Amino acid sequence: MLHRGWLALAWGLLVVVSTGLCAEKPNIVLVMADDQGWGDMAYNGHPVVKTPNFDQAAASGLRFDHFYAAAPVCSPTRASVMTGRHPNRMGVFKWGYPMRPQEFTVAEALKTAGYATGHFGKWHLGSVRNQSPANPGVNGFDAWLSAPNFFDNDAILSRQGTAVKTQGESSVVTADAALHWMKKQSQSDQPFLAVVWFGSPHSPHRAVEADRRLYDQQPAAAQHFLGEVTGMDRAFGRIRDGLDALGIRENTVLWYCSDNGALPKVGSTGGHRGNKGKVYDGGLLVPAFIEWPAQIRQPAITNMRCNTCDIYPTLLEIAGVTVARQPVLDGVSLVPLFQQPQQSRSKPMGFWDYPVRGISTPSATWMGELYQAQQAGQDLPPHASSLAAAKLPDPAYSTTVFPGHAAWIDGDWKLHRIADKKGQVKWELYDLGQDAQEQHEVSQQRAARTTMMKQQLENWLASVSRSLNGEDYPASQE
């Protein structure tokens, strides 16, 4: 049985703190939506949705016009943010899969540089109960008010394992909890990392009436979805204004993105093919931008293709942290974009949607049960999936057979590898620069490029499988 304290010690010995970009380390705030597609922003051309705070931030900082979630569904992408690694490397295949405690997270890394750390909102990387080997606390967060999955208004959340009732619109509750913590941290000399993950606009959509009413001319199914997006926008504005009021916005990195592409029917991909759950760009492209006034002094837009795996290495460079025995990273630091937005990516990006079902994680039910038990003076154990979070696969996964839908993006070229249930593989190549909708398959016309990218993708898939089998972890963790 893996002991988390020993893991933290083992990893801690491998971290070296060096000089960051600024003499005074910046605060860092990561904000993420749940199921907001690339086109679900006014600044990306949505004809109806009202997102004035998002629009202003995107126009003031560095806007990413080709930013990808590492996976087309939620939990895997969140694991990529935490680690800089493709989620399949740690077995987070779909929603509800816990993150392995063997992984070294951005919160743990930044703590070595003196950061206070807090998580607020949707976790979905394991149980948020006491004794869980996969809750935010054992993954490096000092403070947390978290839900095991998406959550709606007046939600019950877990404060360091204790269920507490909240009142109000879910995104505003999350933002206000984070701001309350940030205010206390700003009164010390310690920089902070605040991870603020909204539970919206995940279905079922339940906007507060004032937000829904803004869209009462729209179809009934869209009113609450659009209202939840506007609720997130208002909550994001509270964070942004709150940083101003605290006098710390100048040297705070404020990074926003979503966790996967657009929902079918109500969401907008901005015209890209596919939607949530698909490896085509409509399922992966998300809105994203960064504000950091101390370093990003002029508004800019980058067309470089980036993804959520890039968040971890970027933040480590900003904070001046080097992990001496860092397991294989899939992300790259985006710090150079802060000064020169138009650059080429230093290495391609891989995606792999493994064909398994997600694990049901009914947040409202689970948190209600925990609240009732604790009110009666009892506690509840973590769920079985989280208790097994550290377990490595036995038998090991193949390093030559790769089921499901994978893709490889190199510049504007995107190669799809689609394996059916019988293991038959189909290849599709698209030139995203000329064909953003992935409609014109050109693998035969570009045979040499297809052959080269096939080899790169399969080499990467083999690397991911080796990580999945546990080969990245220091021997002291076994």
C-alpha positions in Angstrom: 0.0 0.0 0.0 1.4 3.4 -1.1 1.9 5.9 1.8 1.2 9.4 0.7 3.6 11.0 3.3 6.5 9.0 1.9 5.5 10.0 -1.6 5.6 13.7 -0.7 9.0 13.3 0.9 10.3 11.3 -2.1 9.2 14.0 -4.5 10.1 16.9 -2.3 13.7 15.8 -2.3 13.7 16.1 -6.1 12.6 19.7 -6.3 15.1 22.6 -6.7 13.9 26.2 -6.4 15.6 28.7 -8.7 15.1 32.3 -9.6 11.7 33.1 -11.3 10.8 35.8 -13.8 10.2 38.5 -11.2 12.1 39.4 -8.1 8.8 39.1 -6.3 7.0 35.9 -7.2 3.6 36.5 -8.7 0.3 35.2 -7.4 -1.4 32.7 -9.7 -5.1 32.3 -10.2 -6.3 29.5 -12.5 -10.0 29.7 -13.5 -11.7 27.0 -15.5 -15.2 26.4 -16.8 -17.0 23.1 -17.0 -18.2 22.5 -20.6 -17.8 25.9 -22.2 -17.0 25.5 -25.8 -14.7 27.7 -27.9 -17.6 29.6 -29.4 -19.5 30.2 -26.1 -17.9 33.6 -25.8 -19.1 36.9 -27.2 -15.5 37.8 -28.1 -15.3 34.6 -30.2 -18.4 35.7 -32.2 -21.3 34.2 -30.3 -24.3 36.2 -31.5 -26.3 36.2 -28.2 -24.2 35.3 -25.1 -23.2 38.2 -22.8 -19.7 37.9 -21.5 -18.4 41.5 -20.8 -15.8 40.5 -18.2 -14.4 37.7 -20.2 -14.3 39.9 -23.3 -12.5 42.7 -21.5 -9.9 40.3 -20.0 -9.3 38.6 -23.4 -8.8 42.1 -25.0 -6.4 43.2 -22.2 -4.0 40.2 -21.9 -2.7 37.4 -24.1 -5.6 35.7 -26.0 -5.1 32.1 -27.3 -7.1 31.6 -30.4 -6.0 27.9 -30.8 -6.1 26.6 -27.2 -6.9 22.9 -26.7 -8.1 20.9 -23.8 -5.9 17.8 -23.3 -9.0 15.6 -23.6 -12.5 16.0 -24.8 -14.0 15.5 -21.4 -13.5 17.0 -17.9 -11.5 14.9 -15.4 -8.7 14.0 -17.9 -8.2 17.7 -18.8 -8.1 18.7 -15.1 -5.4 16.0 -14.5 -3.3 17.6 -17.3 -3.5 21.0 -15.7 -2.3 19.5 -12.4 0.7 17.6 -13.9 1.6 18.9 -17.4 1.1 15.3 -18.6 -1.4 13.6 -20.8 -4.1 12.2 -18.5 -3.8 8.7 -19.9 -0.3 8.6 -18.4 -1.9 8.4 -15.0 -5.0 6.4 -15.9 -7.5 9.3 -15.9 -9.2 8.1 -19.0 -12.6 9.6 -18.6 -14.8 11.5 -16.1 -14.7 10.3 -12.5 -11.3 8.5 -12.7 -9.1 9.6 -9.8 -5.6 11.1 -10.3 -2.8 8.8 -9.0 -1.2 10.1 -5.8 2.1 9.1 -7.4 1.8 12.2 -9.6 3.5 15.4 -8.7 1.1 18.3 -9.0 1.5 22.0 -9.7 0.3 22.7 -6.2 3.0 20.5 -4.7 5.7 22.1 -7.0 4.7 25.7 -6.1 4.7 24.9 -2.4 8.4 24.2 -2.7 8.8 27.9 -3.9 6.9 29.2 -0.8 3.4 29.4 -2.3 0.2 29.0 -0.3 -2.3 26.9 -2.3 -6.0 26.7 -2.4 -8.6 24.8 -4.5 -12.2 26.1 -4.9 -15.0 24.4 -6.8 -15.1 21.3 -9.0 -12.3 18.8 -8.3 -13.4 15.6 -10.1 -10.0 14.0 -9.7 -11.0 11.8 -6.8 -13.1 11.8 -3.6 -13.2 15.0 -1.5 -13.8 13.1 1.7 -11.4 12.7 4.6 -8.9 9.9 4.3 -9.1 10.0 0.5 -5.8 9.4 -1.2 -7.0 11.6 -4.1 -8.6 14.7 -2.5 -7.2 18.2 -3.0 -5.4 18.2 0.3 -3.1 15.2 -0.4 -2.4 16.7 -3.9 -0.8 19.8 -2.4 -3.7 22.2 -1.5 -3.5 23.8 1.9 -7.1 25.0 1.8 -10.0 23.7 -0.3 -13.7 24.1 -0.7 -14.4 21.5 -3.3 -17.0 19.3 -5.0 -16.4 15.8 -6.4 -18.0 16.8 -9.7 -20.1 19.7 -11.2 -22.4 21.4 -8.7 -25.4 23.7 -8.9 -26.7 26.7 -6.9 -26.9 26.3 -3.1 -24.5 23.4 -3.3 -23.0 21.4 -0.4 -19.2 21.5 -0.7 -16.3 19.9 1.1 -14.1 22.2 3.2 -11.0 20.1 3.9 -13.3 17.0 4.2 -16.2 18.7 6.1 -19.4 19.1 4.2 -20.8 22.6 4.4 -23.9 24.2 2.9 -23.5 27.2 0.7 -26.1 29.7 -0.6 -26.1 31.4 -4.0 -25.3 31.1 -7.6 -22.7 28.4 -7.9 -20.0 30.3 -9.8 -20.3 33.3 -7.5 -20.1 31.1 -4.4 -16.9 29.6 -5.8 -15.4 33.0 -6.7 -16.3 34.5 -3.4 -14.8 31.6 -1.4 -11.6 32.0 -3.4 -11.5 35.7 -2.9 -12.0 35.4 0.8 -9.0 33.1 1.0 -6.9 35.3 -1.4 -7.6 38.3 0.8 -6.2 36.6 3.8 -3.1 35.4 1.8 -2.5 38.9 0.4 -1.9 40.2 3.9 1.2 38.0 4.2 4.4 38.0 2.2 3.6 34.5 0.9 2.5 34.3 -2.8 -0.4 32.1 -3.6 -1.9 29.7 -6.1 -5.7 29.7 -6.3 -7.3 27.1 -8.5 -10.9 28.2 -9.1 -12.9 25.6 -11.1 -16.5 26.5 -11.8 -19.2 23.8 -12.0 -20.9 25.6 -14.9 -22.2 25.5 -17.6 -22.5 21.7 -17.1 -26.0 20.2 -17.5 -28.5 20.3 -16.0 -28.5 24.0 -16.6 -30.1 26.0 -13.8 -29.3 29.7 -14.2 -30.5 32.1 -11.6 -33.6 34.0 -12.8 -31.8 37.3 -13.4 -29.3 35.6 -15.7 -31.9 33.5 -17.5 -34.1 36.5 -18.1 -31.4 38.0 -20.3 -32.1 35.3 -22.8 -35.9 34.9 -22.6 -36.1 35.4 -26.4 -34.1 32.3 -27.0 -35.3 28.7 -27.0 -36.1 27.3 -23.6 -33.2 24.8 -23.6 -30.7 27.6 -24.3 -31.9 30.1 -21.8 -30.4 28.4 -18.7 -27.2 27.4 -20.5 -26.5 30.9 -21.7 -27.6 32.3 -18.2 -25.0 30.0 -16.6 -22.3 31.3 -18.9 -23.2 34.9 -17.9 -23.2 33.8 -14.3 -19.6 32.6 -14.7 -18.7 35.8 -16.4 -20.0 37.8 -13.4 -18.1 35.6 -11.0 -14.9 36.0 -13.1 -15.4 39.7 -13.0 -15.7 39.6 -9.2 -12.3 37.8 -9.1 -10.7 40.3 -11.5 -12.1 43.3 -9.6 -11.2 41.7 -6.3 -7.6 41.4 -7.3 -7.7 45.1 -8.1 -9.3 46.0 -4.7 -6.6 44.0 -2.9 -3.9 45.9 -4.8 -2.4 42.7 -6.2 -3.6 42.5 -9.8 -0.4 43.9 -11.3 1.7 40.9 -10.3 -1.0 38.2 -10.5 -1.2 35.7 -13.3 -4.9 35.2 -14.1 -5.4 32.3 -16.5 -8.8 31.3 -17.9 -9.8 28.3 -20.0 -12.4 25.5 -20.2 -12.1 21.8 -19.7 -13.4 20.5 -23.0 -15.2 21.5 -26.2 -18.7 22.6 -26.7 -21.8 20.7 -25.6 -24.1 19.4 -28.4 -27.3 21.3 -29.1 -26.8 24.3 -26.8 -23.1 24.9 -27.0 -21.0 26.5 -29.8 -17.9 25.1 -31.3 -17.5 28.2 -33.4 -18.0 26.1 -36.5 -15.4 23.4 -35.7 -16.2 19.7 -36.3 -17.5 17.6 -33.4 -18.3 18.5 -29.8 -17.6 17.4 -26.3 -16.4 13.8 -26.2 -14.9 14.0 -29.8 -11.2 14.3 -30.7 -12.0 16.6 -33.6 -11.4 20.2 -32.9 -14.9 21.0 -31.8 -14.4 18.6 -28.8 -11.0 20.0 -27.9 -10.8 23.7 -28.7 -11.7 26.0 -25.7 -11.6 29.7 -25.0 -8.4 30.8 -23.1 -6.5 33.9 -22.2 -3.9 35.1 -19.6 -3.6 38.5 -17.9 -0.4 39.4 -16.0 0.0 43.2 -16.2 3.6 43.1 -14.8 4.8 41.0 -17.7 2.1 41.1 -20.4 2.1 44.8 -20.9 0.4 45.0 -24.3 -2.8 43.2 -25.5 -1.9 40.4 -27.9 -3.3 37.4 -29.7 -1.4 34.2 -30.3 -2.2 31.7 -33.0 0.2 29.1 -31.7 -1.6 25.9 -30.9 -1.3 25.3 -27.1 -3.1 23.1 -24.6 -3.8 22.5 -21.0 -0.7 20.4 -20.5 1.2 23.7 -21.0 -0.1 25.2 -17.8 2.1 23.2 -15.5 5.5 23.9 -17.2 4.6 27.6 -17.7 3.8 28.1 -14.0 6.9 26.3 -12.9 9.0 28.6 -15.1 7.2 31.7 -13.8 7.8 30.6 -10.2 11.3 29.4 -10.8 10.8 25.8 -9.9 12.7 22.9 -11.4 11.8 19.3 -10.7 15.1 17.4 -11.0 13.5 14.1 -11.8 10.4 15.3 -13.6 8.4 12.5 -15.2 7.9 13.0 -19.0 5.9 16.2 -19.7 3.6 16.7 -22.7 3.3 20.4 -22.2 5.8 23.2 -22.9 6.3 26.5 -21.2 4.4 29.3 -22.8 6.5 32.1 -21.1 8.1 33.1 -24.5 4.7 34.0 -25.8 4.4 36.8 -23.2 6.9 38.9 -25.2 6.6 37.4 -28.7 3.1 35.9 -29.3 3.7 34.7 -32.8 5.9 31.7 -32.4 6.0 28.1 -33.5 5.4 25.4 -31.0 8.6 23.5 -30.0 7.0 20.1 -30.1 3.8 18.5 -31.4 0.7 17.8 -29.2 -0.8 14.3 -28.7 -4.4 13.3 -27.8 -5.8 9.9 -27.0 -9.4 9.2 -26.1 -9.3 5.7 -24.6 -12.5 3.7 -25.2 -13.8 3.1 -21.7 -16.9 4.5 -19.9 -16.6 7.2 -17.2 -17.3 6.6 -13.5 -20.5 8.1 -12.2 -19.8 10.9 -9.7 -23.2 12.3 -8.5 -21.9 15.3 -6.5 -25.2 16.5 -5.0 -26.1 13.0 -3.8 -22.7 12.2 -2.4 -22.3 15.6 -0.7 -25.8 15.3 0.8 -25.0 11.9 2.2 -21.7 13.2 3.7 -23.4 16.2 5.2 -26.1 14.1 6.9 -23.6 11.7 8.2 -21.3 14.4 9.7 -24.3 16.2 11.2 -25.0 12.9 13.0 -21.4 12.8 14.3 -20.2 10.2 11.8 -18.0 10.3 8.7 -18.1 8.4 5.5 -15.1 6.6 3.8 -13.9 7.6 0.3 -15.5 5.8 -2.6 -13.9 2.7 -4.0 -12.5 4.3 -7.1 -10.5 6.8 -5.1 -9.3 4.2 -2.6 -7.7 2.3 -5.6 -6.2 5.5 -7.1 -2.6 4.5 -6.5 -3.0 1.0 -7.9 -0.9 0.3 -11.0 -2.4 -1.9 -13.8 -2.0 -5.6 -13.6 -1.7 -6.9 -16.2 0.1 -4.0 -17.8 -1.3 -2.2 -20.8 0.1 -3.0 -24.2 2.8 -0.7 -25.6 2.0 -1.7 -29.2 -1.8 -1.9 -29.4 -3.6 1.5 -28.9 -7.4 1.3 -28.9 -9.7 4.3 -29.3 -9.2 7.6 -31.1 -5.9 9.4 -31.0 -4.6 12.5 -32.8 -1.3 14.3 -33.3 -1.0 18.0 -34.1 2.2 19.3 -35.6 1.9 22.9 -36.5 -1.3 23.2 -38.6 -1.3 19.5 -39.5 -3.6 17.1 -37.5 -3.4 13.4 -38.0 -6.2 11.2 -36.6 -5.6 7.5 -35.7 -9.0 5.8 -35.2 -9.0 2.2 -34.1 -12.4 0.4 -34.2 -13.5 -2.3 -31.8 -11.8 -5.0 -34.0 -8.5 -3.1 -33.9 -8.7 -1.9 -37.5 -7.0 1.5 -37.8 -8.1 4.3 -40.0 -6.0 7.4 -40.6 -7.1 10.9 -41.4 -4.9 13.9 -42.1 -6.1 17.5 -42.1 -4.5 20.8 -42.8 -6.0 22.9 -40.1 -4.5 26.1 -41.5 -6.6 25.7 -44.7 -9.3 23.4 -43.3 -10.2 24.4 -39.8 -13.4 22.3 -40.0 -11.6 19.1 -40.7 -13.6 18.3 -43.8 -11.0 17.6 -46.5 -9.0 14.5 -45.7 -5.5 14.6 -47.4 -3.5 11.6 -46.2 -3.1 10.2 -49.7 -2.1 13.5 -51.2 0.4 14.1 -48.3 1.8 10.5 -48.0 5.3 11.5 -46.8 3.9 13.7 -44.1 1.4 11.1 -43.1 4.1 8.5 -42.7 6.2 10.8 -40.6 3.4 11.8 -38.3 2.2 8.2 -38.0 5.5 7.2 -36.6 5.6 10.2 -34.2 2.1 9.5 -32.9 2.7 5.8 -32.3 6.0 6.5 -30.6 4.1 8.9 -28.3 1.3 6.4 -27.7 3.9 3.8 -26.6 5.4 6.4 -24.2 2.0 7.1 -22.7 1.4 3.4 -22.2 4.7 3.0 -20.4 3.8 5.9 -18.1 0.3 4.3 -17.6 2.1 1.1 -16.5 4.0 3.1 -13.8 7.5 3.3 -15.4 7.8 7.1 -14.6 7.6 6.9 -10.9 10.7 6.8 -8.7 11.6 3.4 -7.3 11.1 4.6 -3.8 7.4 5.0 -4.5 6.8 1.3 -5.4 
